[in-house]
Amino acid sequence: MKMIRQFLASSDQVLIASPFLYRDFGPLFKDLTLSGLKDLTLVTTCRPWKDDQLVKPYSIRSFVDSLRSCSSIRWPVIHIDQKLHGKVYLFKKNGKYTDGIVTSANLTGKGLDGNHEWGVLINDPEILTRLEAQIIAGVDYVSIREDGLKMLCDTVDIFNRANKQTTKPPEIDIDIGLDNILNHYCTPSEGNHNIVLRKGAQYFIKVSGVTGRPILPIDRRPFDQPHAELSFAKQPKNLRLGDCLLEVAVGEMCFLSYYACASAVRERTDQERRQDADCARWPFYIYANNLSLAYGKIWFDQPLYYDQVISDFKTAFPNIDITPSGKEDFKGAIQLGHSYIRVTDEFGKFVRERLDKAGP
C-alpha cells in the first residue's frame, strides 16, 4: 500500500485495474492530499459472482467518496470490464507515463498489505501506453455516472431487504440483477454490441441543431461522448427511463447517434434561461447514455440520411408505418419545430441496426 500511496501523491493521472476492491477505501486515502491529481480512472468488475456483487457497488461508492475527500476530483472515470482478471496500476506526470505496476495484488487490504503478492515495476512509457490501450479495449461499460452507481446500490439494498431472514452462506452463487442495470442504464463501450433496451422501451427521434447553426458532415463533429445532455423545447411528458432516442441533425438531415434516457426530465432555472438563449429556447433536458459510440465517432464519413433510411424501411416493411399515428415520415414534425417525435418500435429497431452496422 505504501508504494501505491506514494505514486498517487506524486502523479497527476492514474489508471487502476482491479477486479476486487476495498470495501472501505478510507485506509488507502487516509491523510493523503492529492492536490495535483487531475484524473483517476478505475477499471473493475460488477458481475454476479458470489457475494462480491452485494458489496461491489458500495465499494465503488467508498472509492468515490474517499477520493473526493482528498482531491479536487468530483467524479472519477469508472469503467466496467466483466472479464477483468489482471491487476495493473499506471501513473502519469505531465501527460507521460512514469511508473506502472503489474501485479497479482488486488486493490484490497489483503492484496496490498496482507497477502504475499508479487509484481513488477515498469518505467518504460511505451510499454505502459500499450498496457493502457489493452485495458481500455477490454472495457464493457464506460464512464459510470453517479445516477448509474445509485441504481446499482439501490439494487443491492432491495435484495438485502428482501432477504433479511435468509441465512444463505456468503459463498453461494446468486444473481441480484446488476447486469440488467448495466445493460439498460449504463453506456456500453465501442466494442460492446450486446446491449438490450429496457423491455417496453419506446423509440423517439431527437432533433438537434438549428437552422442558423446546422450540424454538417463537413464540420466532422463527432457525437461520441459517453453521456449527453439532450434538450427539448417542450416537456417530453411521455419519455421514460430507458427509452431510446435516435438523434438526427438539422441541416443535412442525417442520423448522428442514439441514446437511452438515463434520468427524469429536468428544467432549467430562471437564471440559466436569462443567461443562455439556448436554455431559454430548450428549457427541458435529460441525461442520456450514448449507445452508439462507434458510429457517433465517424457518422460524418458516410452519413446516414434519414430520407434514405425511411425509403429503405418502406421497401423492407411496406405495411408498417413510421410513426404510431400512421405518418409515413417525420419531416413535417421537424419543420414545425418539434424537438422529439415518437416513432414505431419497428422503425426504431431498424434505425438502431443500421447505425450499429455503420460503425467501425
C-alpha positions as CSV (number, residue, x, y, z in Angstrom):
1,M,0.0,0.0,0.0
2,K,2.8,2.4,0.8
3,M,4.2,2.4,-2.7
4,I,0.7,2.9,-4.2
5,R,0.1,5.9,-1.9
6,Q,3.5,7.4,-2.8
7,F,2.7,7.1,-6.5
8,L,-0.8,8.6,-6.0
9,A,0.7,11.6,-4.2
10,S,3.3,12.3,-7.0
11,S,1.1,11.7,-10.1
12,D,-1.5,13.8,-11.9
13,Q,-3.1,11.0,-13.8
14,V,-3.7,7.4,-12.6
15,L,-5.3,4.3,-14.0
16,I,-6.1,1.3,-11.8
17,A,-7.4,-2.0,-13.0
18,S,-8.5,-4.5,-10.3
19,P,-11.4,-7.0,-10.3
20,F,-11.7,-6.8,-6.5
21,L,-11.8,-3.6,-4.3
22,Y,-11.6,-2.4,-0.8
23,R,-14.9,-2.5,0.9
24,D,-13.8,0.7,2.6
25,F,-11.2,2.9,0.8
26,G,-10.6,5.0,3.9
27,P,-7.2,3.3,4.8
28,L,-5.8,3.8,1.2
29,F,-6.6,7.5,1.1
30,K,-6.1,8.3,4.8
31,D,-4.1,11.6,5.3
32,L,-3.3,11.9,1.6
33,T,-3.5,15.4,0.0
34,L,-3.8,14.8,-3.7
35,S,-3.9,18.4,-4.8
36,G,-2.0,17.6,-8.0
37,L,-4.2,14.7,-9.1
38,K,-6.3,15.6,-12.1
39,D,-7.8,12.3,-13.3
40,L,-8.2,8.9,-11.8
41,T,-9.6,6.0,-13.8
42,L,-10.8,2.8,-12.1
43,V,-11.5,-0.3,-14.1
44,T,-13.2,-3.1,-12.2
45,T,-15.9,-5.8,-12.4
46,C,-19.6,-5.7,-11.4
47,R,-20.9,-9.2,-12.1
48,P,-23.0,-11.9,-10.5
49,W,-20.2,-13.7,-8.6
50,K,-20.8,-15.0,-5.1
51,D,-21.2,-12.2,-2.6
52,D,-18.9,-9.7,-4.4
53,Q,-22.0,-8.3,-6.2
54,L,-23.5,-7.4,-2.8
55,V,-20.6,-5.2,-1.9
56,K,-19.1,-4.0,-5.2
57,P,-21.4,-1.1,-5.8
58,Y,-20.8,0.2,-2.3
59,S,-17.0,-0.4,-2.7
60,I,-17.1,1.9,-5.7
61,R,-19.1,4.4,-3.7
62,S,-16.5,4.3,-1.0
63,F,-13.8,4.8,-3.6
64,V,-15.5,7.9,-5.0
65,D,-16.2,9.4,-1.5
66,S,-12.7,8.8,-0.3
67,L,-11.1,10.3,-3.4
68,R,-13.4,13.3,-3.2
69,S,-12.2,13.9,0.4
70,C,-8.6,14.3,-0.6
71,S,-8.6,15.7,-4.1
72,S,-10.4,18.1,-6.4
73,I,-11.8,15.3,-8.5
74,R,-15.6,15.4,-8.2
75,W,-16.3,12.2,-10.1
76,P,-13.6,9.8,-11.3
77,V,-13.8,7.7,-14.5
78,I,-15.2,4.3,-13.7
79,H,-15.2,1.6,-16.3
80,I,-16.6,-1.9,-16.0
81,D,-14.8,-5.0,-17.6
82,Q,-16.8,-8.1,-16.7
83,K,-13.9,-10.4,-17.7
84,L,-11.1,-8.5,-15.9
85,H,-8.6,-10.6,-14.1
86,G,-5.3,-8.7,-14.2
87,K,-4.3,-6.1,-11.7
88,V,-2.4,-3.1,-13.1
89,Y,-1.5,0.3,-11.6
90,L,-0.4,3.0,-14.0
91,F,0.8,6.5,-13.1
92,K,1.4,9.6,-15.3
93,K,3.0,13.0,-14.7
94,N,2.6,15.9,-17.1
95,G,1.0,13.7,-19.7
96,K,3.7,11.0,-19.7
97,Y,3.8,7.6,-18.0
98,T,6.4,7.5,-15.3
99,D,5.6,4.2,-13.5
100,G,3.5,1.1,-13.7
101,I,2.9,-1.9,-11.6
102,V,1.7,-5.3,-13.0
103,T,0.9,-7.5,-10.0
104,S,-1.1,-10.3,-8.5
105,A,-2.4,-7.8,-5.9
106,N,-6.0,-6.7,-6.0
107,L,-6.9,-3.2,-4.8
108,T,-7.9,-4.6,-1.4
109,G,-6.4,-4.6,2.1
110,K,-5.2,-8.2,1.8
111,G,-3.9,-7.6,-1.7
112,L,-1.9,-4.5,-0.9
113,D,-0.9,-5.4,2.7
114,G,-2.0,-8.8,4.0
115,N,-1.1,-11.4,1.3
116,H,2.3,-12.4,-0.1
117,E,1.7,-10.9,-3.6
118,W,4.2,-10.4,-6.4
119,G,4.6,-7.8,-9.1
120,V,6.9,-5.9,-11.4
121,L,7.6,-2.2,-11.5
122,I,7.8,-0.9,-15.1
123,N,9.2,2.5,-16.2
124,D,9.1,2.2,-20.0
125,P,6.5,4.7,-21.2
126,E,5.9,2.7,-24.4
127,I,5.1,-0.5,-22.6
128,L,2.8,1.4,-20.2
129,T,1.0,3.1,-23.0
130,R,0.3,-0.3,-24.6
131,L,-0.9,-1.6,-21.3
132,E,-3.4,1.2,-21.0
133,A,-4.7,0.6,-24.5
134,Q,-5.2,-3.1,-23.8
135,I,-7.0,-2.4,-20.6
136,I,-9.4,0.1,-22.2
137,A,-10.0,-2.2,-25.2
138,G,-11.5,-4.8,-22.8
139,V,-14.0,-2.5,-21.2
140,D,-17.7,-3.4,-21.4
141,Y,-19.3,-0.2,-19.9
142,V,-17.7,3.2,-19.9
143,S,-17.8,6.2,-17.5
144,I,-20.4,5.0,-15.0
145,R,-22.3,8.1,-13.9
146,E,-23.5,8.9,-10.3
147,D,-27.1,8.0,-11.1
148,G,-26.0,4.7,-12.6
149,L,-24.0,3.9,-9.5
150,K,-27.0,4.8,-7.4
151,M,-29.1,2.3,-9.3
152,L,-26.6,-0.4,-8.6
153,C,-26.5,0.4,-4.9
154,D,-30.3,0.5,-4.8
155,T,-30.4,-3.0,-6.4
156,V,-28.2,-4.3,-3.5
157,D,-30.5,-2.6,-1.0
158,I,-33.6,-4.1,-2.5
159,F,-32.0,-7.6,-2.4
160,N,-30.8,-7.2,1.2
161,R,-34.3,-6.0,2.4
162,A,-36.0,-8.9,0.6
163,N,-33.6,-11.4,2.2
164,K,-33.3,-10.3,5.8
165,Q,-34.5,-13.6,7.1
166,T,-32.4,-15.7,4.7
167,T,-29.3,-17.4,6.1
168,K,-27.5,-18.2,2.9
169,P,-23.8,-18.7,3.2
170,P,-21.8,-15.8,1.6
171,E,-20.1,-18.2,-0.9
172,I,-23.4,-19.2,-2.6
173,D,-23.8,-18.2,-6.3
174,I,-26.6,-15.7,-6.7
175,D,-27.6,-13.1,-9.3
176,I,-29.2,-10.0,-8.0
177,G,-29.6,-8.3,-11.4
178,L,-26.6,-5.9,-11.6
179,D,-26.1,-7.0,-15.2
180,N,-29.6,-5.7,-16.1
181,I,-28.9,-2.3,-14.6
182,L,-25.6,-2.0,-16.5
183,N,-27.2,-3.3,-19.7
184,H,-30.2,-1.0,-19.6
185,Y,-29.0,2.2,-18.0
186,C,-25.2,2.5,-18.5
187,T,-23.1,3.4,-21.6
188,P,-21.6,0.4,-23.5
189,S,-18.1,0.6,-24.9
190,E,-17.5,0.9,-28.6
191,G,-17.0,-2.8,-28.9
192,N,-20.0,-3.9,-26.8
193,H,-22.8,-4.7,-29.2
194,N,-24.9,-6.9,-26.9
195,I,-27.0,-4.1,-25.4
196,V,-30.7,-4.8,-25.0
197,L,-33.0,-1.9,-24.3
198,R,-35.4,-2.0,-21.3
199,K,-38.4,-4.2,-22.0
200,G,-41.2,-2.0,-23.4
201,A,-38.8,0.9,-24.3
202,Q,-40.3,3.3,-26.8
203,Y,-38.4,5.0,-29.7
204,F,-38.2,8.7,-30.4
205,I,-36.5,10.9,-33.0
206,K,-34.4,13.5,-31.2
207,V,-33.8,16.6,-33.3
208,S,-30.5,18.5,-32.7
209,G,-29.2,21.7,-34.1
210,V,-31.0,24.8,-35.5
211,T,-31.2,26.3,-38.9
212,G,-28.7,29.1,-38.0
213,R,-26.3,26.5,-36.6
214,P,-26.8,23.4,-38.6
215,I,-24.8,20.2,-37.9
216,L,-23.0,19.4,-41.1
217,P,-20.8,16.4,-42.1
218,I,-18.1,18.8,-43.5
219,D,-17.5,20.1,-39.9
220,R,-16.6,16.5,-38.8
221,R,-18.1,17.0,-35.4
222,P,-18.2,13.7,-33.5
223,F,-21.1,12.6,-31.3
224,D,-19.1,10.0,-29.2
225,Q,-19.3,11.3,-25.7
226,P,-20.5,8.5,-23.3
227,H,-23.1,10.8,-21.7
228,A,-25.1,13.5,-23.3
229,E,-27.5,16.3,-22.1
230,L,-30.4,16.3,-24.6
231,S,-32.6,19.4,-24.6
232,F,-36.3,19.9,-25.5
233,A,-38.5,22.9,-26.3
234,K,-41.5,21.4,-24.6
235,Q,-41.6,19.0,-21.7
236,P,-41.5,15.4,-23.0
237,K,-44.1,14.0,-20.7
238,N,-44.2,10.5,-22.3
239,L,-40.4,10.0,-22.2
240,R,-39.4,7.3,-19.7
241,L,-36.2,6.0,-18.2
242,G,-34.6,3.6,-20.7
243,D,-36.5,4.9,-23.8
244,C,-34.4,5.1,-27.0
245,L,-33.7,8.5,-28.7
246,L,-32.5,8.4,-32.3
247,E,-30.6,11.7,-32.8
248,V,-30.9,13.5,-36.2
249,A,-29.3,16.7,-37.4
250,V,-31.0,19.8,-38.6
251,G,-29.3,20.9,-41.8
252,E,-28.1,17.8,-43.5
253,M,-30.9,15.6,-42.3
254,C,-28.8,12.6,-41.1
255,F,-28.5,10.4,-38.1
256,L,-25.9,11.3,-35.5
257,S,-26.1,8.7,-32.8
258,Y,-28.7,7.0,-30.5
259,Y,-29.2,7.1,-26.7
260,A,-31.0,5.6,-23.8
261,C,-32.8,8.0,-21.4
262,A,-30.9,7.9,-18.1
263,S,-32.7,10.5,-16.0
264,A,-36.0,12.1,-15.2
265,V,-36.9,15.2,-17.2
266,R,-35.3,18.3,-15.7
267,E,-36.0,22.0,-16.2
268,R,-33.6,24.9,-16.5
269,T,-33.6,27.5,-13.7
270,D,-34.7,31.1,-14.4
271,Q,-31.1,32.2,-14.0
272,E,-30.0,29.7,-16.7
273,R,-32.7,30.9,-19.0
274,R,-31.7,34.5,-18.6
275,Q,-28.0,33.9,-19.1
276,D,-28.3,31.4,-22.1
277,A,-30.6,31.8,-25.1
278,D,-30.4,28.1,-25.8
279,C,-31.6,27.3,-22.3
280,A,-34.5,29.7,-22.8
281,R,-35.4,28.1,-26.1
282,W,-35.0,24.5,-24.9
283,P,-35.7,24.7,-21.2
284,F,-36.2,21.0,-20.6
285,Y,-33.5,18.4,-20.6
286,I,-32.5,14.8,-19.7
287,Y,-29.2,13.0,-19.2
288,A,-28.8,10.1,-21.7
289,N,-26.3,7.3,-22.3
290,N,-24.8,7.1,-25.7
291,L,-25.4,3.6,-27.1
292,S,-23.5,4.1,-30.4
293,L,-20.1,5.5,-29.5
294,A,-18.5,3.8,-32.6
295,Y,-21.0,5.3,-35.1
296,G,-21.1,8.7,-33.4
297,K,-17.3,9.0,-33.8
298,I,-17.5,8.6,-37.7
299,W,-21.1,9.5,-38.7
300,F,-19.8,12.2,-41.0
301,D,-17.7,9.9,-43.1
302,Q,-20.7,8.1,-44.7
303,P,-23.8,9.9,-43.3
304,L,-27.0,8.0,-43.0
305,Y,-29.6,10.4,-44.4
306,Y,-33.0,9.8,-42.9
307,D,-34.8,10.2,-46.2
308,Q,-32.8,7.2,-47.5
309,V,-33.3,5.2,-44.2
310,I,-37.1,5.9,-44.4
311,S,-37.1,4.7,-48.0
312,D,-35.2,1.5,-47.2
313,F,-37.6,0.8,-44.3
314,K,-40.6,1.2,-46.5
315,T,-39.1,-1.2,-49.0
316,A,-38.4,-3.8,-46.4
317,F,-41.7,-3.2,-44.4
318,P,-44.3,-1.7,-46.8
319,N,-47.2,-2.3,-44.4
320,I,-45.6,-0.8,-41.3
321,D,-45.9,3.0,-40.5
322,I,-43.0,5.2,-39.4
323,T,-45.0,6.8,-36.6
324,P,-47.7,5.3,-34.3
325,S,-50.2,7.9,-35.7
326,G,-49.8,6.4,-39.2
327,K,-47.4,9.0,-40.7
328,E,-45.0,7.9,-43.4
329,D,-42.2,10.2,-42.2
330,F,-41.4,12.7,-39.5
331,K,-40.0,15.5,-41.6
332,G,-43.2,17.6,-41.2
333,A,-42.9,17.4,-37.4
334,I,-39.3,18.6,-37.6
335,Q,-40.2,21.5,-39.9
336,L,-42.9,22.5,-37.3
337,G,-40.1,22.8,-34.7
338,H,-40.7,19.6,-32.7
339,S,-37.6,18.5,-30.8
340,Y,-38.7,14.9,-30.4
341,I,-41.1,12.7,-32.3
342,R,-42.4,9.2,-31.4
343,V,-41.7,6.5,-34.0
344,T,-42.8,2.9,-34.2
345,D,-40.8,0.2,-32.5
346,E,-40.2,-1.5,-35.9
347,F,-38.7,1.7,-37.4
348,G,-36.7,2.4,-34.2
349,K,-35.1,-1.0,-34.2
350,F,-34.4,-0.7,-38.0
351,V,-32.5,2.5,-37.4
352,R,-30.6,1.1,-34.5
353,E,-29.5,-1.9,-36.6
354,R,-28.3,0.4,-39.4
355,L,-26.3,2.6,-37.0
356,D,-24.7,-0.4,-35.3
357,K,-23.7,-1.8,-38.7
358,A,-22.4,1.5,-39.9
359,G,-19.9,1.8,-37.0
360,P,-16.3,0.6,-37.4
